[in-house]
Amino acid sequence: MSDMRIDSIGRRDFLGRVGRLSLGAAVAGGLSASPGQAGQEQKNWEPVSERKVRMGIVGYGVCQFGAAFGFQDHPNVEIVAVSDLIADRREGLMKACRCDKSYESLEVLVKDKSIEAVFVATDAPSHARHCIEVMKHGKHVMTAVPATFGSLEDAQKLVETVRQTGLKYQMAETSCFREDCYAMRRVYHAGGFGRIIYSEGEYFHYSATPIPSFNGWRVGSPPLWYPTHSTAYYIGVTGKRYTSVSCRGFDVGLDSNKPGANKYNNPFSDEVALFETTEGGSSRMLMCKGIYGMVIETGRVYGEKGWMEQTKYSGTMKNLPDIARPPLPPGMFAGGHGGSHGPLANEFITAILEDREPMVNVYEALAMTVPGIIAHKSAIKDGETLEIPQYDPPKLA
Ligand SMILES: NC(=O)c1ccc[n+]([C@@H]2O[C@H](COP(=O)([O-])OP(=O)(O)OC[C@H]3O[C@@H](n4cnc5c(N)ncnc54)[C@H](O)[C@@H]3O)[C@@H](O)[C@H]2O)c1
């Protein structure tokens, strides 16, 4: 929900810092240097098409997320209609999206045949059901995180719907387009880390007063049912998978975690999980609400050939890849959560226009989401090691 401390290293500061380093600055011999010097010059956005994707936007809750990703400012988008169940939120979303049409619910909006893609920014427990409803009506979908909220059954239904419809599905995991996580992904795929021996990701979200939510879905919810800001720092970097988990829960004594106080029967305010990875490494991912004052989303990766903290690479790779995030269209803002909102919207629209898979497709989305559901089960069983179900694309014959 809120931006993390690393946001204080703003894009301009970062570019300035990188610009001041000379190209030959020492990456060799394991010395540290900020990566990507060769590719850090600002690139210009090039349209891939003149076409406008006709979109519907749903959900203008506490975070006002429907309007936060800037679809309304993208030159390849026309916002056809918006929706929220609550009338004044619907009005607010119409205004924010500069759109004069609205429907009373997502279920009605999806019947509008002129809409070809929908951004689902509704409450987390409804994401999977809403995305399935959108795709069943023949429309592409981008969803706010998580892909599914505690339900493995929903995960299965979601992946089946994507396979059956062949439509684009993207989860808007903001960490994936944060400067550091995006840079790690680029360096990983260029071979700068080798296998990741250890990775760690954190989503700390302390709040002195409970955060409101539609039908109270946030009240006492299991921390690692909301894992993706953390798990992005391994799954989003490598595209590899978690195979098993052992997780510990902690209770700081929040009223919402007392017996009978929440609909999830969840006693924990904090969960810390250790995952085994398909590379044979370990990954420590957490979601904590109980640590006083902490509101941070970040992570790090450590591999056999190098490691990265924030955007600082140390390792054996001499010629680092371009780590800059793709440029945005003029007039479109990078936005919140470390400047990830604009790039996520742009990625979704560009994937539709180019008829390709979006970066965080359903398989990556479930690989970031489902391990958290299993981690919570492990925490309830006092840390028992549990296997993680896999959702991989069908193999080509
Ligand atoms: N960094 C991030 O990626 C990040 C940050 C904040 C929130 N989120 C996610 O964004 C989503 C929205 O967050 P929020 O706090 O605004 O949620 P919220 O619970 O406050 O609001 C959800 C809204 O969805 C609307 N809605 C529900 N069902 C609907 C339907 N069938 N048709 C039309 N509208 C419907 C509700 O009326 C409500 O206004 C959440 O799922 C949350 O997990 C992600």
The ligand as an ORCA input file, in Angstrom:
! r2SCAN-3c Opt
* xyz 0 1
  N       1.696     -2.170     -4.006
  C       0.593     -2.729     -4.430
  O       0.669     -3.474     -5.389
  C      -0.736     -2.473     -3.765
  C      -0.902     -1.396     -2.886
  C      -2.176     -1.149     -2.394
  C      -3.253     -1.951     -2.722
  N      -3.057     -3.007     -3.557
  C      -4.178     -3.862     -3.956
  O      -5.116     -3.076     -4.647
  C      -6.437     -3.547     -4.409
  C      -7.311     -2.381     -4.025
  O      -6.922     -1.917     -2.741
  P      -7.865     -1.014     -1.865
  O      -7.219     -0.815     -0.564
  O      -8.283      0.196     -2.625
  O      -9.125     -2.014     -1.687
  P     -10.495     -1.751     -0.927
  O     -10.864     -3.013     -0.252
  O     -10.426     -0.496     -0.122
  O     -11.515     -1.415     -2.122
  C     -11.952     -2.325     -3.058
  C     -12.990     -1.629     -3.940
  O     -13.446     -2.567     -4.915
  C     -14.828     -2.312     -5.126
  N     -15.486     -3.521     -5.641
  C     -15.533     -4.742     -5.058
  N     -16.254     -5.589     -5.817
  C     -16.655     -4.895     -6.895
  C     -17.438     -5.228     -8.050
  N     -17.948     -6.459     -8.206
  N     -17.662     -4.259     -8.964
  C     -17.171     -3.009     -8.797
  N     -16.415     -2.630     -7.732
  C     -16.173     -3.571     -6.787
  C     -15.361     -1.953     -3.757
  O     -16.563     -1.230     -3.845
  C     -14.203     -1.138     -3.172
  O     -14.383      0.247     -3.384
  C      -6.319     -4.567     -3.292
  O      -6.512     -5.838     -3.784
  C      -4.915     -4.447     -2.771
  O      -4.413     -5.710     -2.458
  C      -1.822     -3.275     -4.083
*
